[in-house]
Amino acid sequence: MPQLLLLIAAGAGLLLVRRLFKKQQDRIAADLRDAKEAMEHRDVDQAVPLEQDPATGVYRPKQMR
């Protein structure tokens, strides 16, 4: 009988660890998704249009006229 109780306790412990692991896995996936979206928005928001200077061939920020 004590072996059966030990087996039940071990099974319950494994289920608890599995739930905690899955919750952390979902949290990390959401954090990565948020970070990826933030990086995409950052690239678009900070983009500066460039134009080539015909005399030197160097690209410079475009003059807003």
Helices and strands as residue ranges (DSSP letters): H 2-45, E 50-52, E 59-61
